[in-house]
Amino acid sequence: MCFGISQNVKEGMLMLGCVKEVTDFEVTVGLPCGLQGFLSIKNICDSYAKLLTEQLDSADTEVGMWSESDTNLRVIYSFCM
C-alpha cells in the first residue's frame, strides 16, 4: 500500500503526521509508511516566525518582555503516543 510513496514526497508538501520528538529548534514528525519528517523552528508558520523575530529584536531593548513559554516548542507541541 505504501509502495513508492517515498519517491513522491517532496519538500513543502502538506502531510498528516504525529509529533514524535521536540527539541529547542526542531520538531520530528512521524509520517505515513514509516517515514519521518523534520520541521525547523523557522518553518513552523509565518506568525511563529514573526513572533521569534520580534522576540529577538526586543531582546536587545526590552529585558523581560517575553517569557520563554511564548516561543518554546515543547510548550506549543505535545507528543503522540
Biopython code that builds the backbone (N, CA, C, O; Angstrom):
import numpy as np
from Bio.PDB.StructureBuilder import StructureBuilder

atoms = [
    (1, "MET", "N", (0.820, -1.192, 0.000)),
    (1, "MET", "CA", (0.000, 0.000, 0.000)),
    (1, "MET", "C", (0.866, 1.259, 0.000)),
    (1, "MET", "O", (0.449, 2.282, -0.543)),
    (2, "CYS", "N", (2.050, 1.213, 0.588)),
    (2, "CYS", "CA", (2.929, 2.372, 0.664)),
    (2, "CYS", "C", (4.017, 2.345, -0.404)),
    (2, "CYS", "O", (4.943, 3.156, -0.362)),
    (3, "PHE", "N", (3.919, 1.435, -1.349)),
    (3, "PHE", "CA", (4.944, 1.295, -2.371)),
    (3, "PHE", "C", (5.123, 2.598, -3.141)),
    (3, "PHE", "O", (4.158, 3.137, -3.684)),
    (4, "GLY", "N", (6.335, 3.100, -3.189)),
    (4, "GLY", "CA", (6.664, 4.282, -3.985)),
    (4, "GLY", "C", (6.354, 5.620, -3.348)),
    (4, "GLY", "O", (6.607, 6.659, -3.958)),
    (5, "ILE", "N", (5.813, 5.627, -2.139)),
    (5, "ILE", "CA", (5.450, 6.908, -1.530)),
    (5, "ILE", "C", (6.674, 7.771, -1.256)),
    (5, "ILE", "O", (6.609, 8.992, -1.394)),
    (6, "SER", "N", (7.784, 7.158, -0.870)),
    (6, "SER", "CA", (8.968, 7.957, -0.542)),
    (6, "SER", "C", (9.538, 8.665, -1.764)),
    (6, "SER", "O", (10.179, 9.707, -1.621)),
    (7, "GLN", "N", (9.322, 8.129, -2.958)),
    (7, "GLN", "CA", (9.800, 8.798, -4.172)),
    (7, "GLN", "C", (8.904, 9.983, -4.539)),
    (7, "GLN", "O", (9.344, 10.895, -5.238)),
    (8, "ASN", "N", (7.651, 9.977, -4.074)),
    (8, "ASN", "CA", (6.699, 11.033, -4.429)),
    (8, "ASN", "C", (6.634, 12.163, -3.412)),
    (8, "ASN", "O", (6.026, 13.197, -3.684)),
    (9, "VAL", "N", (7.245, 11.988, -2.253)),
    (9, "VAL", "CA", (7.226, 13.022, -1.220)),
    (9, "VAL", "C", (8.243, 14.100, -1.575)),
    (9, "VAL", "O", (9.404, 13.809, -1.864)),
    (10, "LYS", "N", (7.788, 15.341, -1.549)),
    (10, "LYS", "CA", (8.642, 16.485, -1.883)),
    (10, "LYS", "C", (8.643, 17.488, -0.725)),
    (10, "LYS", "O", (7.675, 17.586, 0.029)),
    (11, "GLU", "N", (9.726, 18.216, -0.603)),
    (11, "GLU", "CA", (9.813, 19.274, 0.408)),
    (11, "GLU", "C", (8.698, 20.279, 0.172)),
    (11, "GLU", "O", (8.430, 20.684, -0.959)),
    (12, "GLY", "N", (8.058, 20.672, 1.262)),
    (12, "GLY", "CA", (6.994, 21.665, 1.185)),
    (12, "GLY", "C", (5.599, 21.064, 1.084)),
    (12, "GLY", "O", (4.608, 21.787, 1.187)),
    (13, "MET", "N", (5.505, 19.739, 0.883)),
    (13, "MET", "CA", (4.197, 19.087, 0.811)),
    (13, "MET", "C", (3.543, 19.093, 2.189)),
    (13, "MET", "O", (4.220, 18.970, 3.210)),
    (14, "LEU", "N", (2.223, 19.237, 2.206)),
    (14, "LEU", "CA", (1.477, 19.123, 3.449)),
    (14, "LEU", "C", (1.113, 17.663, 3.649)),
    (14, "LEU", "O", (0.593, 17.013, 2.742)),
    (15, "MET", "N", (1.390, 17.151, 4.843)),
    (15, "MET", "CA", (1.087, 15.758, 5.161)),
    (15, "MET", "C", (0.571, 15.678, 6.584)),
    (15, "MET", "O", (0.913, 16.506, 7.428)),
    (16, "LEU", "N", (-0.249, 14.682, 6.844)),
    (16, "LEU", "CA", (-0.714, 14.416, 8.192)),
    (16, "LEU", "C", (0.356, 13.622, 8.914)),
    (16, "LEU", "O", (0.817, 12.599, 8.408)),
    (17, "GLY", "N", (0.755, 14.079, 10.086)),
    (17, "GLY", "CA", (1.794, 13.398, 10.832)),
    (17, "GLY", "C", (1.533, 13.465, 12.319)),
    (17, "GLY", "O", (0.558, 14.067, 12.768)),
    (18, "CYS", "N", (2.403, 12.849, 13.066)),
    (18, "CYS", "CA", (2.294, 12.773, 14.517)),
    (18, "CYS", "C", (3.615, 13.236, 15.130)),
    (18, "CYS", "O", (4.680, 12.744, 14.758)),
    (19, "VAL", "N", (3.546, 14.180, 16.068)),
    (19, "VAL", "CA", (4.759, 14.691, 16.712)),
    (19, "VAL", "C", (5.407, 13.571, 17.511)),
    (19, "VAL", "O", (4.775, 12.969, 18.379)),
    (20, "LYS", "N", (6.671, 13.297, 17.215)),
    (20, "LYS", "CA", (7.417, 12.239, 17.895)),
    (20, "LYS", "C", (8.463, 12.781, 18.858)),
    (20, "LYS", "O", (8.723, 12.173, 19.897)),
    (21, "GLU", "N", (9.064, 13.920, 18.524)),
    (21, "GLU", "CA", (10.111, 14.499, 19.374)),
    (21, "GLU", "C", (10.140, 16.000, 19.157)),
    (21, "GLU", "O", (9.912, 16.489, 18.051)),
    (22, "VAL", "N", (10.424, 16.719, 20.226)),
    (22, "VAL", "CA", (10.538, 18.175, 20.157)),
    (22, "VAL", "C", (11.852, 18.578, 20.805)),
    (22, "VAL", "O", (12.123, 18.212, 21.949)),
    (23, "THR", "N", (12.665, 19.331, 20.078)),
    (23, "THR", "CA", (13.891, 19.898, 20.637)),
    (23, "THR", "C", (13.736, 21.410, 20.636)),
    (23, "THR", "O", (12.676, 21.920, 20.275)),
    (24, "ASP", "N", (14.760, 22.124, 21.027)),
    (24, "ASP", "CA", (14.675, 23.589, 21.067)),
    (24, "ASP", "C", (14.472, 24.202, 19.689)),
    (24, "ASP", "O", (13.871, 25.270, 19.574)),
    (25, "PHE", "N", (14.964, 23.543, 18.637)),
    (25, "PHE", "CA", (14.941, 24.159, 17.321)),
    (25, "PHE", "C", (14.279, 23.316, 16.237)),
    (25, "PHE", "O", (14.309, 23.689, 15.064)),
    (26, "GLU", "N", (13.670, 22.165, 16.617)),
    (26, "GLU", "CA", (13.122, 21.290, 15.587)),
    (26, "GLU", "C", (12.053, 20.368, 16.170)),
    (26, "GLU", "O", (12.118, 19.957, 17.328)),
    (27, "VAL", "N", (11.062, 20.059, 15.321)),
    (27, "VAL", "CA", (10.026, 19.091, 15.669)),
    (27, "VAL", "C", (10.194, 17.901, 14.730)),
    (27, "VAL", "O", (10.256, 18.078, 13.513)),
    (28, "THR", "N", (10.268, 16.681, 15.286)),
    (28, "THR", "CA", (10.334, 15.465, 14.484)),
    (28, "THR", "C", (8.926, 14.897, 14.394)),
    (28, "THR", "O", (8.234, 14.755, 15.402)),
    (29, "VAL", "N", (8.507, 14.572, 13.164)),
    (29, "VAL", "CA", (7.143, 14.132, 12.909)),
    (29, "VAL", "C", (7.154, 12.753, 12.274)),
    (29, "VAL", "O", (7.887, 12.512, 11.315)),
    (30, "GLY", "N", (6.333, 11.839, 12.810)),
    (30, "GLY", "CA", (6.143, 10.539, 12.195)),
    (30, "GLY", "C", (5.128, 10.678, 11.073)),
    (30, "GLY", "O", (4.057, 11.252, 11.273)),
    (31, "LEU", "N", (5.451, 10.160, 9.901)),
    (31, "LEU", "CA", (4.599, 10.271, 8.719)),
    (31, "LEU", "C", (4.117, 8.887, 8.293)),
    (31, "LEU", "O", (4.622, 7.879, 8.785)),
    (32, "PRO", "N", (3.143, 8.830, 7.384)),
    (32, "PRO", "CA", (2.654, 7.537, 6.907)),
    (32, "PRO", "C", (3.783, 6.671, 6.341)),
    (32, "PRO", "O", (4.802, 7.182, 5.877)),
    (33, "CYS", "N", (3.583, 5.365, 6.389)),
    (33, "CYS", "CA", (4.502, 4.361, 5.827)),
    (33, "CYS", "C", (5.865, 4.359, 6.499)),
    (33, "CYS", "O", (6.857, 3.971, 5.882)),
    (34, "GLY", "N", (5.930, 4.787, 7.754)),
    (34, "GLY", "CA", (7.184, 4.751, 8.494)),
    (34, "GLY", "C", (8.154, 5.867, 8.149)),
    (34, "GLY", "O", (9.293, 5.850, 8.615)),
    (35, "LEU", "N", (7.735, 6.835, 7.347)),
    (35, "LEU", "CA", (8.612, 7.966, 7.020)),
    (35, "LEU", "C", (8.695, 8.911, 8.211)),
    (35, "LEU", "O", (7.843, 8.893, 9.099)),
    (36, "GLN", "N", (9.730, 9.730, 8.211)),
    (36, "GLN", "CA", (9.956, 10.678, 9.285)),
    (36, "GLN", "C", (10.211, 12.044, 8.671)),
    (36, "GLN", "O", (10.920, 12.158, 7.672)),
    (37, "GLY", "N", (9.634, 13.080, 9.268)),
    (37, "GLY", "CA", (9.843, 14.437, 8.790)),
    (37, "GLY", "C", (10.404, 15.308, 9.884)),
    (37, "GLY", "O", (10.278, 14.998, 11.069)),
    (38, "PHE", "N", (11.025, 16.400, 9.482)),
    (38, "PHE", "CA", (11.627, 17.338, 10.427)),
    (38, "PHE", "C", (11.126, 18.736, 10.104)),
    (38, "PHE", "O", (11.151, 19.161, 8.949)),
    (39, "LEU", "N", (10.678, 19.438, 11.111)),
    (39, "LEU", "CA", (10.143, 20.777, 10.957)),
    (39, "LEU", "C", (11.037, 21.737, 11.729)),
    (39, "LEU", "O", (11.086, 21.701, 12.958)),
    (40, "SER", "N", (11.745, 22.596, 10.997)),
    (40, "SER", "CA", (12.647, 23.569, 11.613)),
    (40, "SER", "C", (11.847, 24.654, 12.327)),
    (40, "SER", "O", (10.730, 24.977, 11.923)),
    (41, "ILE", "N", (12.414, 25.207, 13.373)),
    (41, "ILE", "CA", (11.757, 26.260, 14.140)),
    (41, "ILE", "C", (11.368, 27.449, 13.253)),
    (41, "ILE", "O", (10.365, 28.114, 13.514)),
    (42, "LYS", "N", (12.145, 27.712, 12.224)),
    (42, "LYS", "CA", (11.851, 28.862, 11.358)),
    (42, "LYS", "C", (10.756, 28.567, 10.335)),
    (42, "LYS", "O", (10.307, 29.472, 9.632)),
    (43, "ASN", "N", (10.318, 27.297, 10.244)),
    (43, "ASN", "CA", (9.288, 26.923, 9.282)),
    (43, "ASN", "C", (7.991, 26.453, 9.918)),
    (43, "ASN", "O", (7.172, 25.827, 9.246)),
    (44, "ILE", "N", (7.786, 26.739, 11.192)),
    (44, "ILE", "CA", (6.559, 26.322, 11.872)),
    (44, "ILE", "C", (5.356, 26.982, 11.199)),
    (44, "ILE", "O", (4.446, 26.294, 10.736)),
    (45, "CYS", "N", (5.351, 28.280, 11.147)),
    (45, "CYS", "CA", (4.329, 29.056, 10.431)),
    (45, "CYS", "C", (4.784, 30.510, 10.403)),
    (45, "CYS", "O", (5.691, 30.893, 11.141)),
    (46, "ASP", "N", (4.158, 31.318, 9.556)),
    (46, "ASP", "CA", (4.558, 32.720, 9.411)),
    (46, "ASP", "C", (4.407, 33.500, 10.716)),
    (46, "ASP", "O", (5.279, 34.297, 11.063)),
    (47, "SER", "N", (3.313, 33.278, 11.438)),
    (47, "SER", "CA", (3.098, 34.048, 12.666)),
    (47, "SER", "C", (4.110, 33.664, 13.753)),
    (47, "SER", "O", (4.518, 34.514, 14.545)),
    (48, "TYR", "N", (4.515, 32.391, 13.793)),
    (48, "TYR", "CA", (5.528, 31.960, 14.758)),
    (48, "TYR", "C", (6.885, 32.559, 14.399)),
    (48, "TYR", "O", (7.616, 33.009, 15.281)),
    (49, "ALA", "N", (7.225, 32.568, 13.116)),
    (49, "ALA", "CA", (8.483, 33.177, 12.672)),
    (49, "ALA", "C", (8.499, 34.673, 13.018)),
    (49, "ALA", "O", (9.526, 35.208, 13.437)),
    (50, "LYS", "N", (7.365, 35.333, 12.842)),
    (50, "LYS", "CA", (7.266, 36.759, 13.183)),
    (50, "LYS", "C", (7.453, 36.963, 14.692)),
    (50, "LYS", "O", (8.137, 37.895, 15.113)),
    (51, "LEU", "N", (6.846, 36.095, 15.497)),
    (51, "LEU", "CA", (6.995, 36.177, 16.947)),
    (51, "LEU", "C", (8.451, 36.014, 17.362)),
    (51, "LEU", "O", (8.938, 36.740, 18.230)),
    (52, "LEU", "N", (9.153, 35.055, 16.741)),
    (52, "LEU", "CA", (10.575, 34.855, 17.044)),
    (52, "LEU", "C", (11.395, 36.084, 16.673)),
    (52, "LEU", "O", (12.260, 36.511, 17.438)),
    (53, "THR", "N", (11.124, 36.650, 15.507)),
    (53, "THR", "CA", (11.842, 37.845, 15.051)),
    (53, "THR", "C", (11.614, 39.004, 16.018)),
    (53, "THR", "O", (12.553, 39.709, 16.387)),
    (54, "GLU", "N", (10.356, 39.195, 16.426)),
    (54, "GLU", "CA", (10.044, 40.268, 17.371)),
    (54, "GLU", "C", (10.735, 40.041, 18.709)),
    (54, "GLU", "O", (11.215, 40.984, 19.337)),
    (55, "GLN", "N", (10.782, 38.782, 19.139)),
    (55, "GLN", "CA", (11.441, 38.467, 20.413)),
    (55, "GLN", "C", (12.932, 38.778, 20.332)),
    (55, "GLN", "O", (13.504, 39.357, 21.256)),
    (56, "LEU", "N", (13.552, 38.393, 19.234)),
    (56, "LEU", "CA", (14.982, 38.668, 19.075)),
    (56, "LEU", "C", (15.248, 40.166, 18.989)),
    (56, "LEU", "O", (16.215, 40.659, 19.570)),
    (57, "ASP", "N", (14.399, 40.890, 18.271)),
    (57, "ASP", "CA", (14.565, 42.344, 18.156)),
    (57, "ASP", "C", (14.381, 43.040, 19.503)),
    (57, "ASP", "O", (15.111, 43.979, 19.821)),
    (58, "SER", "N", (13.417, 42.588, 20.287)),
    (58, "SER", "CA", (13.142, 43.244, 21.569)),
    (58, "SER", "C", (14.119, 42.810, 22.660)),
    (58, "SER", "O", (14.249, 43.494, 23.675)),
    (59, "ALA", "N", (14.794, 41.707, 22.471)),
    (59, "ALA", "CA", (15.726, 41.212, 23.490)),
    (59, "ALA", "C", (16.840, 42.211, 23.755)),
    (59, "ALA", "O", (17.348, 42.291, 24.874)),
    (60, "ASP", "N", (17.227, 42.977, 22.732)),
    (60, "ASP", "CA", (18.287, 43.960, 22.898)),
    (60, "ASP", "C", (17.797, 45.221, 23.600)),
    (60, "ASP", "O", (18.583, 45.919, 24.242)),
    (61, "THR", "N", (16.492, 45.521, 23.482)),
    (61, "THR", "CA", (15.999, 46.783, 24.009)),
    (61, "THR", "C", (15.136, 46.642, 25.257)),
    (61, "THR", "O", (15.174, 47.505, 26.133)),
    (62, "GLU", "N", (14.361, 45.569, 25.349)),
    (62, "GLU", "CA", (13.436, 45.423, 26.470)),
    (62, "GLU", "C", (13.658, 44.081, 27.157)),
    (62, "GLU", "O", (13.223, 43.045, 26.655)),
    (63, "VAL", "N", (14.313, 44.098, 28.269)),
    (63, "VAL", "CA", (14.586, 42.877, 29.010)),
    (63, "VAL", "C", (13.314, 42.425, 29.719)),
    (63, "VAL", "O", (12.612, 43.230, 30.330)),
    (64, "GLY", "N", (13.025, 41.127, 29.631)),
    (64, "GLY", "CA", (11.887, 40.572, 30.343)),
    (64, "GLY", "C", (10.548, 40.738, 29.675)),
    (64, "GLY", "O", (9.534, 40.402, 30.286)),
    (65, "MET", "N", (10.480, 41.240, 28.447)),
    (65, "MET", "CA", (9.198, 41.433, 27.780)),
    (65, "MET", "C", (8.539, 40.101, 27.424)),
    (65, "MET", "O", (7.316, 39.980, 27.499)),
    (66, "TRP", "N", (9.336, 39.099, 27.037)),
    (66, "TRP", "CA", (8.808, 37.805, 26.617)),
    (66, "TRP", "C", (9.209, 36.746, 27.619)),
    (66, "TRP", "O", (10.308, 36.786, 28.172)),
    (67, "SER", "N", (8.329, 35.810, 27.850)),
    (67, "SER", "CA", (8.719, 34.652, 28.650)),
    (67, "SER", "C", (9.132, 33.538, 27.705)),
    (67, "SER", "O", (8.744, 33.539, 26.537)),
    (68, "GLU", "N", (9.910, 32.595, 28.193)),
    (68, "GLU", "CA", (10.373, 31.502, 27.358)),
    (68, "GLU", "C", (9.206, 30.683, 26.827)),
    (68, "GLU", "O", (9.293, 30.125, 25.733)),
    (69, "SER", "N", (8.109, 30.602, 27.587)),
    (69, "SER", "CA", (6.971, 29.801, 27.165)),
    (69, "SER", "C", (6.254, 30.378, 25.948)),
    (69, "SER", "O", (5.481, 29.670, 25.303)),
    (70, "ASP", "N", (6.493, 31.652, 25.619)),
    (70, "ASP", "CA", (5.876, 32.250, 24.434)),
    (70, "ASP", "C", (6.337, 31.576, 23.151)),
    (70, "ASP", "O", (5.573, 31.505, 22.189)),
    (71, "THR", "N", (7.562, 31.083, 23.116)),
    (71, "THR", "CA", (8.121, 30.535, 21.885)),
    (71, "THR", "C", (8.701, 29.142, 22.049)),
    (71, "THR", "O", (9.268, 28.612, 21.094)),
    (72, "ASN", "N", (8.585, 28.530, 23.211)),
    (72, "ASN", "CA", (9.166, 27.226, 23.463)),
    (72, "ASN", "C", (8.369, 26.148, 22.729)),
    (72, "ASN", "O", (7.177, 25.976, 22.983)),
    (73, "LEU", "N", (9.025, 25.419, 21.816)),
    (73, "LEU", "CA", (8.340, 24.390, 21.039)),
    (73, "LEU", "C", (7.774, 23.283, 21.923)),
    (73, "LEU", "O", (6.733, 22.713, 21.597)),
    (74, "ARG", "N", (8.434, 22.971, 23.025)),
    (74, "ARG", "CA", (7.936, 21.917, 23.918)),
    (74, "ARG", "C", (6.631, 22.314, 24.589)),
    (74, "ARG", "O", (5.848, 21.446, 24.974)),
    (75, "VAL", "N", (6.384, 23.610, 24.735)),
    (75, "VAL", "CA", (5.132, 24.087, 25.302)),
    (75, "VAL", "C", (4.025, 24.073, 24.244)),
    (75, "VAL", "O", (2.869, 23.772, 24.539)),
    (76, "ILE", "N", (4.402, 24.402, 23.018)),
    (76, "ILE", "CA", (3.426, 24.516, 21.926)),
    (76, "ILE", "C", (2.966, 23.146, 21.427)),
    (76, "ILE", "O", (1.776, 22.959, 21.171)),
    (77, "TYR", "N", (3.886, 22.182, 21.282)),
    (77, "TYR", "CA", (3.568, 20.874, 20.722)),
    (77, "TYR", "C", (3.577, 19.798, 21.791)),
    (77, "TYR", "O", (4.403, 19.812, 22.703)),
    (78, "SER", "N", (2.641, 18.865, 21.663)),
    (78, "SER", "CA", (2.629, 17.695, 22.542)),
    (78, "SER", "C", (2.912, 16.455, 21.705)),
    (78, "SER", "O", (2.764, 16.474, 20.483)),
    (79, "PHE", "N", (3.320, 15.381, 22.366)),
    (79, "PHE", "CA", (3.723, 14.156, 21.691)),
    (79, "PHE", "C", (2.552, 13.238, 21.439)),
    (79, "PHE", "O", (1.593, 13.218, 22.210)),
    (80, "CYS", "N", (2.626, 12.476, 20.360)),
    (80, "CYS", "CA", (1.683, 11.392, 20.109)),
    (80, "CYS", "C", (2.189, 10.149, 20.820)),
    (80, "CYS", "O", (3.395, 9.990, 21.012)),
    (81, "MET", "N", (1.325, 9.313, 21.193)),
    (81, "MET", "CA", (1.710, 8.053, 21.837)),
    (81, "MET", "C", (1.584, 6.913, 20.869)),
    (81, "MET", "O", (1.864, 5.768, 21.224)),
]
sb = StructureBuilder()
sb.init_structure("model")
sb.init_model(0)
sb.init_chain("A")
sb.init_seg("    ")
for serial, (resi, resn, name, xyz) in enumerate(atoms, 1):
    if name == "N":
        sb.init_residue(resn, " ", resi, " ")
    sb.init_atom(name, np.array(xyz, "f"), 0.0, 1.0, " ", f" {name:<3s}", serial, name[0])
structure = sb.get_structure()
